[in-house]
Amino acid sequence: MSAIEMISQLVLGERQARGRGLNDVLANCYWEDGTVTTSWSSGNARATFVGQRPVDYATKLPLVGRYAAPTVHVHGNHGYAELPATTKHWVQLGENIAIVESFMMLVYRVEKRSGEWKISDMTAINEADTIAPEIPGTDLHIDVALAKSLRVSYRFLAYVRIQAGGQIDQDGIGTDRPETVQPVYARATAWLKDGE
């Protein structure tokens, strides 16, 4: 396989392992010093991300992800991939079940060491999200004032996390604030140039 094909399979495999809860496979997608930045996790991937879920995710409820073909950039032993991702997760919201659909761009910086490609960093860029009841017509009793106060790029992701007793940083990476997105691509471009 070409480097582009190997990187594509790596990042798609990382998502598949994440969705299926295959933690050993997921951990092996990252270098030991690999990092992640998401709405709920920031730090070493194996320590803060693998096997972990934010407070609003219930293991007994569905989590479904769908991904487009990644755009891959390669220079020597460095590369980065942009993976459009749509994730639906079912959450308990009061007495009802809601479905949150999140749209993100996942930016992976990857590195080839000793002939093997693995992930050095994954950063999630939030684009938008929606919420709906599991059973159509159910009133989710949305706190409209709270919802309106939250960032549009991850409004309902934040809403259900807050309602579940968690916290979420309102200064996260999202397309509604381009100044948070630009550094992600600046780092990816610099990373690519540093490839040997």
Backbone torsions as a table, in degrees:
resi	resn	phi	psi	omega
1	MET	NA	151.2	174.4
2	SER	-75.3	166.9	177.2
3	ALA	-59.4	-40.2	-179.7
4	ILE	-62.7	-42.7	178.7
5	GLU	-65.6	-42.0	-179.1
6	MET	-65.0	-41.3	179.3
7	ILE	-67.2	-40.7	178.0
8	SER	-59.4	-46.6	179.5
9	GLN	-66.2	-34.6	178.5
10	LEU	-62.1	-50.7	-175.1
11	VAL	-73.4	-34.4	175.4
12	LEU	-68.5	-37.0	176.7
13	GLY	-65.9	-35.6	176.8
14	GLU	-61.6	-44.3	179.3
15	ARG	-65.4	-42.4	179.9
16	GLN	-62.5	-43.6	179.0
17	ALA	-64.5	-40.0	178.8
18	ARG	-61.1	-49.4	-178.0
19	GLY	-64.8	-32.1	-177.5
20	ARG	-91.3	-3.8	-179.1
21	GLY	71.3	28.2	179.4
22	LEU	-89.0	79.9	-168.9
23	ASN	-65.4	-35.6	177.8
24	ASP	-65.8	-42.3	178.3
25	VAL	-65.4	-43.6	179.8
26	LEU	-60.9	-47.5	179.9
27	ALA	-58.9	-38.4	-177.7
28	ASN	-71.4	-13.4	175.7
29	CYS	-74.1	-20.8	-175.9
30	TYR	-107.3	144.2	167.1
31	TRP	-65.2	157.1	-177.9
32	GLU	-58.8	-29.2	178.2
33	ASP	-97.9	12.6	179.6
34	GLY	-66.9	148.2	-176.6
35	THR	-124.9	161.5	174.2
36	VAL	-135.5	151.9	170.9
37	THR	-137.0	112.7	176.9
38	THR	-130.1	-172.3	178.4
39	SER	-69.0	-14.8	-174.1
40	TRP	-131.6	-9.0	-176.0
41	SER	-139.9	134.8	176.7
42	SER	-146.4	121.8	180.0
43	GLY	142.9	-156.9	-179.4
44	ASN	-62.5	129.1	-174.8
45	ALA	-60.6	-44.1	-176.2
46	ARG	-71.0	-28.8	-177.1
47	ALA	-89.1	-34.9	-170.7
48	THR	-114.4	-6.6	-171.9
49	PHE	-124.7	-50.3	-177.8
50	VAL	-64.4	125.9	178.8
51	GLY	79.1	4.9	-178.0
52	GLN	-114.0	153.0	173.1
53	ARG	-140.8	150.1	175.5
54	PRO	-67.0	164.7	-171.9
55	VAL	-59.4	-29.1	-177.0
56	ASP	-81.1	-11.2	179.5
57	TYR	-86.2	124.3	177.6
58	ALA	-104.5	126.7	-175.9
59	THR	-63.4	-22.6	-178.6
60	LYS	-83.9	-8.3	-178.9
61	LEU	-105.1	154.1	-175.0
62	PRO	-64.7	149.1	171.0
63	LEU	-135.8	118.0	-174.0
64	VAL	-128.1	128.4	178.0
65	GLY	-121.1	144.4	174.8
66	ARG	-132.5	138.2	-171.2
67	TYR	-132.4	143.4	174.2
68	ALA	-88.4	170.4	176.2
69	ALA	-64.0	134.7	180.0
70	PRO	-75.1	153.7	168.7
71	THR	-96.4	124.2	-172.9
72	VAL	-118.0	135.5	177.6
73	HIS	-121.0	132.9	-176.2
74	VAL	-133.8	138.5	170.4
75	HIS	-145.0	105.7	-179.4
76	GLY	63.5	-125.4	-177.5
77	ASN	-93.5	9.6	177.1
78	HIS	-118.8	149.8	174.4
79	GLY	-156.3	165.5	168.4
80	TYR	-142.7	149.2	-177.7
81	ALA	-127.0	141.5	174.8
82	GLU	-110.7	117.5	-175.4
83	LEU	-118.1	108.0	174.8
84	PRO	-67.6	129.7	-174.1
85	ALA	-132.0	137.2	171.6
86	THR	-122.5	124.2	-179.1
87	THR	-124.1	133.0	172.6
88	LYS	-113.2	130.0	172.5
89	HIS	-134.3	140.5	-178.1
90	TRP	-89.4	132.0	-176.0
91	VAL	-133.4	150.3	172.4
92	GLN	-79.4	123.9	179.2
93	LEU	-128.9	97.8	-173.0
94	GLY	65.6	-126.9	-179.7
95	GLU	-91.4	-0.2	-174.7
96	ASN	-117.4	167.5	174.1
97	ILE	-105.7	131.4	176.5
98	ALA	-116.8	158.4	176.2
99	ILE	-117.1	120.8	176.5
100	VAL	-102.9	126.2	177.3
101	GLU	-110.8	119.8	-176.5
102	SER	-112.0	138.1	176.8
103	PHE	-113.6	124.2	-176.1
104	MET	-139.5	159.8	165.1
105	MET	-112.2	122.3	177.8
106	LEU	-99.5	124.7	-179.4
107	VAL	-109.6	117.3	-178.9
108	TYR	-107.9	128.6	167.6
109	ARG	-99.7	126.2	-175.5
110	VAL	-122.6	155.7	-178.4
111	GLU	-140.6	142.4	175.8
112	LYS	-99.1	118.6	177.3
113	ARG	-125.7	130.9	179.0
114	SER	50.2	40.2	175.5
115	GLY	82.5	4.4	-176.8
116	GLU	-123.2	134.4	176.1
117	TRP	-90.0	130.5	170.8
118	LYS	-142.5	169.8	-175.9
119	ILE	-84.8	130.7	173.9
120	SER	-96.2	-29.0	178.9
121	ASP	-160.1	142.3	170.2
122	MET	-128.5	127.4	178.8
123	THR	-124.9	129.2	179.8
124	ALA	-94.3	129.8	174.1
125	ILE	-107.9	114.6	179.7
126	ASN	-76.9	135.4	-178.7
127	GLU	-112.3	-46.8	-179.9
128	ALA	-173.0	166.9	173.4
129	ASP	-155.4	167.1	178.5
130	THR	-138.1	165.5	175.4
131	ILE	-137.6	145.0	178.7
132	ALA	-150.2	154.0	175.4
133	PRO	-73.2	149.2	175.9
134	GLU	-61.7	-41.8	177.5
135	ILE	-102.7	113.4	-178.1
136	PRO	-52.6	138.5	179.4
137	GLY	93.3	-10.7	178.9
138	THR	-72.5	135.6	176.5
139	ASP	-83.6	118.3	-179.5
140	LEU	-85.0	-3.4	178.5
141	HIS	53.8	49.1	-179.7
142	ILE	-64.8	132.4	172.7
143	ASP	-78.4	96.8	-172.0
144	VAL	-61.0	-41.0	-179.5
145	ALA	-62.3	-43.3	178.3
146	LEU	-64.3	-47.0	-179.1
147	ALA	-58.6	-43.2	-179.7
148	LYS	-66.8	-23.3	-178.5
149	SER	-81.4	-7.8	-174.4
150	LEU	-97.9	155.9	-178.4
151	ARG	-58.9	134.1	-176.6
152	VAL	-66.7	-27.1	-177.7
153	SER	-73.6	-21.5	175.0
154	TYR	-148.4	44.6	-176.0
155	ARG	-59.3	-53.5	-173.4
156	PHE	-82.1	-25.5	169.5
157	LEU	-60.1	-45.2	177.0
158	ALA	-66.4	-42.2	-176.5
159	TYR	-58.4	-51.5	-176.6
160	VAL	-69.3	-30.2	177.8
161	ARG	-67.7	-42.9	178.0
162	ILE	-63.3	-43.8	-179.6
163	GLN	-64.9	-25.3	178.4
164	ALA	-87.0	3.2	178.3
165	GLY	93.2	6.9	179.7
166	GLY	-94.1	-174.6	178.9
167	GLN	-128.9	156.5	176.3
168	ILE	-148.5	136.6	-177.9
169	ASP	-75.6	124.2	179.1
170	GLN	-82.3	5.7	174.7
171	ASP	-107.9	24.2	-178.2
172	GLY	-71.6	178.5	-176.9
173	ILE	-82.6	120.0	-179.1
174	GLY	-156.0	149.2	-176.7
175	THR	-67.9	-15.3	175.7
176	ASP	-73.2	-12.9	174.3
177	ARG	-128.7	86.8	-176.1
178	PRO	-54.8	-27.5	-179.9
179	GLU	-66.2	-17.1	175.7
180	THR	-86.7	-22.5	-177.8
181	VAL	-86.2	-38.3	-174.8
182	GLN	-54.4	-43.8	179.7
183	PRO	-62.6	-28.8	178.9
184	VAL	-62.5	-46.7	-179.6
185	TYR	-74.9	-30.0	175.5
186	ALA	-63.5	-43.3	178.0
187	ARG	-65.4	-40.2	-179.6
188	ALA	-65.4	-40.6	179.4
189	THR	-66.7	-43.1	178.0
190	ALA	-64.1	-40.4	177.6
191	TRP	-58.9	-44.7	-178.9
192	LEU	-62.7	-43.2	-179.5
193	LYS	-64.5	-27.9	-179.3
194	ASP	-79.4	-4.8	179.7
195	GLY	-65.9	144.8	-178.4
196	GLU	-104.8	NA	NA
